[in-house]
Amino acid sequence: MSNAILLTDYEAAPLVKMTSRRLSRLAKQGKAPCVILPDGEIRFREADLTAWVEQHLQPAKEGGADG
């Protein structure tokens, strides 16, 4: 494992523009990338979250609110 800094849900949530509660819930459901520590605590790596967001990006629809 790399020496990446592990972030709490409170530290990681602003990176993906959601609440810490929602991010934690998604991680527990296996829908968000996380690291589970031996004591069961959940932590996040910034690179994993960035990649996760990139995978879920969808192109903007034409004729939206700005178009």
TORDO-288062 format. One record per residue: residue number from 1; y, x, z of N, C-alpha, C in turn. Coordinates in Angstrom, 2 decimals. Atoms other than C-alpha are relative to their C-alpha. Example, Ala and Ser with C-alpha at 12.3 -4.5 7.8 and 13.67 -1.06 7.14 Angstrom:
# residues 2
SITE, 1, -1.19, 0.89, 0.00, -4.50, 12.30, 7.80, 1.20, 0.90, 0.00;
SITE, 2, -1.19, -0.82, -0.06, -1.06, 13.67, 7.14, 1.09, -0.77, 0.73;
This chain:
# residues 67
SITE, 1, -1.18, 0.86, 0.00, 0.00, 0.00, 0.00, 1.24, 0.90, 0.00;
SITE, 2, -1.23, -0.78, 0.09, 3.48, 1.24, -0.77, 0.77, -0.05, 1.32;
SITE, 3, -0.85, -0.04, -1.19, 6.15, 2.00, 1.80, 1.13, -1.02, -0.09;
SITE, 4, -1.03, 1.03, 0.15, 8.09, -1.13, 0.83, 0.32, -0.62, 1.36;
SITE, 5, -0.43, 0.64, -1.23, 10.10, -2.73, 3.59, -0.50, -1.45, 0.00;
SITE, 6, 0.47, 1.37, -0.14, 8.55, -5.95, 4.84, 1.09, -0.85, 0.63;
SITE, 7, -1.08, 0.89, -0.43, 11.01, -8.82, 5.27, -0.56, -1.23, 0.69;
SITE, 8, 0.36, 1.28, -0.61, 10.81, -11.83, 7.55, 0.40, -1.13, -0.95;
SITE, 9, -0.39, 1.13, 0.84, 11.17, -15.30, 6.07, 1.52, -0.19, 0.01;
SITE, 10, -1.47, 0.14, -0.08, 14.80, -15.37, 7.29, 0.71, 1.03, -0.87;
SITE, 11, -0.59, -1.05, 0.83, 15.55, -12.08, 5.50, -0.29, -0.22, -1.47;
SITE, 12, 0.43, 0.14, 1.39, 13.65, -12.98, 2.33, 0.54, -1.26, -0.68;
SITE, 13, -0.40, 1.28, 0.58, 14.79, -16.59, 1.82, 1.26, 0.06, -0.86;
SITE, 14, -1.20, -0.06, 0.86, 18.30, -15.77, 0.52, -0.26, 0.67, -1.36;
SITE, 15, 0.31, -0.67, 1.26, 16.74, -13.57, -2.17, -0.49, -0.97, -1.06;
SITE, 16, 0.54, 0.99, 0.94, 15.07, -16.60, -3.72, 0.72, -1.35, 0.11;
SITE, 17, -0.88, 1.17, -0.08, 17.80, -19.11, -2.85, -0.70, -1.25, 0.54;
SITE, 18, 0.61, 1.15, -0.66, 15.76, -21.34, -0.54, 0.02, 0.23, 1.50;
SITE, 19, -0.01, -0.15, -1.45, 15.46, -21.98, 3.15, -1.21, 0.82, 0.45;
SITE, 20, 1.11, -0.78, -0.54, 13.26, -19.78, 5.30, -1.20, -0.90, 0.28;
SITE, 21, 1.09, 0.95, -0.28, 11.23, -22.83, 6.27, -0.79, -0.31, -1.27;
SITE, 22, 0.69, 0.30, 1.26, 10.46, -23.68, 2.65, -0.78, 1.20, -0.50;
SITE, 23, 0.69, -1.21, 0.44, 9.58, -20.09, 1.77, -1.25, 0.24, 0.83;
SITE, 24, 1.15, -0.19, -0.88, 7.29, -19.83, 4.78, -1.10, -1.01, -0.33;
SITE, 25, 0.98, 1.03, 0.34, 5.60, -23.11, 3.87, -0.71, 0.32, -1.31;
SITE, 26, 0.60, -0.38, 1.28, 5.03, -21.97, 0.27, -0.96, 1.16, 0.16;
SITE, 27, 0.88, -1.15, -0.24, 3.55, -18.71, 1.51, -1.30, -0.45, 0.68;
SITE, 28, 1.19, 0.50, -0.70, 1.17, -20.53, 3.87, -0.90, -0.81, -0.92;
SITE, 29, 0.76, 0.78, 0.97, 0.09, -22.75, 0.96, -0.57, 0.89, -1.11;
SITE, 30, 0.47, -0.92, 1.03, -0.61, -19.65, -1.15, 0.79, -0.08, -1.29;
SITE, 31, -0.83, 0.17, 1.19, 2.19, -20.51, -3.59, 1.08, 1.06, -0.15;
SITE, 32, -1.00, -1.07, 0.03, 4.54, -17.63, -2.72, -0.68, 1.29, 0.46;
SITE, 33, 0.64, -1.26, -0.37, 3.57, -13.95, -2.51, 0.44, 0.46, 1.39;
SITE, 34, -0.33, -0.45, -1.35, 3.37, -12.61, 1.02, -1.04, 1.01, 0.48;
SITE, 35, 0.90, -0.91, -0.70, 1.76, -10.09, 3.31, -0.27, -0.64, 1.35;
SITE, 36, 0.35, 0.55, -1.30, -0.12, -11.43, 6.31, -0.42, 1.15, 0.90;
SITE, 37, 0.26, -1.08, -0.95, -0.06, -9.03, 9.23, -1.22, -0.33, 0.86;
SITE, 38, 1.18, 0.24, -0.82, -3.07, -8.60, 11.55, 0.17, -1.08, 1.07;
SITE, 39, -0.23, 1.02, -1.01, -1.44, -10.88, 14.13, 0.30, -1.38, -0.59;
SITE, 40, -0.23, 1.27, 0.68, -0.99, -13.64, 11.52, 1.42, -0.24, -0.45;
SITE, 41, -1.39, 0.13, 0.44, 2.75, -13.12, 11.00, 0.08, 0.20, -1.51;
SITE, 42, -0.20, -0.10, 1.44, 3.96, -13.53, 7.42, 1.23, 0.85, -0.28;
SITE, 43, -1.12, -0.84, 0.44, 6.18, -10.94, 5.74, 0.03, -0.01, -1.52;
SITE, 44, -0.21, 0.03, 1.44, 7.55, -10.57, 2.23, 0.53, 1.34, -0.49;
SITE, 45, -0.56, -1.18, 0.66, 8.25, -7.68, -0.14, 0.95, -0.47, -1.08;
SITE, 46, -1.03, 0.41, 0.96, 11.39, -7.95, -2.23, -0.52, 0.05, -1.43;
SITE, 47, 0.51, -0.15, 1.36, 9.64, -6.70, -5.39, -0.96, -1.14, -0.35;
SITE, 48, 0.93, 1.10, 0.25, 6.92, -9.35, -5.03, 0.75, -1.32, -0.24;
SITE, 49, -0.78, 1.23, 0.15, 9.47, -12.14, -4.63, 0.76, -0.01, -1.32;
SITE, 50, -0.72, -0.10, 1.27, 11.51, -10.91, -7.60, -0.94, -0.29, -1.16;
SITE, 51, 0.99, 0.23, 1.05, 8.40, -10.85, -9.80, -0.43, -1.47, -0.03;
SITE, 52, 0.40, 1.40, -0.11, 7.41, -14.32, -8.55, 1.05, -0.91, -0.63;
SITE, 53, -1.07, 0.80, 0.59, 10.79, -15.77, -9.48, 0.01, 0.18, -1.52;
SITE, 54, 0.01, -0.27, 1.45, 10.66, -14.09, -12.91, -1.12, -0.76, -0.70;
SITE, 55, 1.14, 0.72, 0.58, 7.24, -15.66, -13.56, 0.26, -1.49, -0.12;
SITE, 56, -0.24, 1.43, -0.03, 8.58, -19.11, -12.79, 1.29, -0.44, -0.67;
SITE, 57, -1.23, 0.37, 0.71, 11.80, -18.99, -14.79, -0.33, -0.86, -1.21;
SITE, 58, 0.15, 0.86, 1.17, 12.13, -21.71, -17.39, 1.30, 0.02, -0.76;
SITE, 59, -1.25, -0.01, 0.77, 14.60, -21.68, -20.26, 0.82, -1.26, 0.25;
SITE, 60, -0.90, 1.14, -0.19, 17.63, -23.91, -19.87, -0.18, -0.98, -1.16;
SITE, 61, 0.13, 1.02, 1.03, 17.40, -27.18, -21.74, 1.34, -0.19, -0.70;
SITE, 62, -1.23, 0.24, 0.75, 19.93, -27.79, -24.50, 0.53, -1.39, 0.33;
SITE, 63, -0.63, 1.29, -0.25, 22.40, -30.59, -23.91, 0.02, -0.37, 1.47;
SITE, 64, -0.01, 0.26, -1.45, 22.30, -30.20, -20.12, 1.39, -0.34, 0.48;
SITE, 65, -1.27, 0.38, -0.62, 25.19, -30.78, -17.74, 1.16, 0.79, -0.57;
SITE, 66, -1.08, -0.82, 0.54, 27.18, -27.93, -19.26, 0.11, -0.08, -1.52;
SITE, 67, 0.04, -0.04, 1.46, 26.32, -28.66, -22.88, 0.33, -1.22, -0.69;
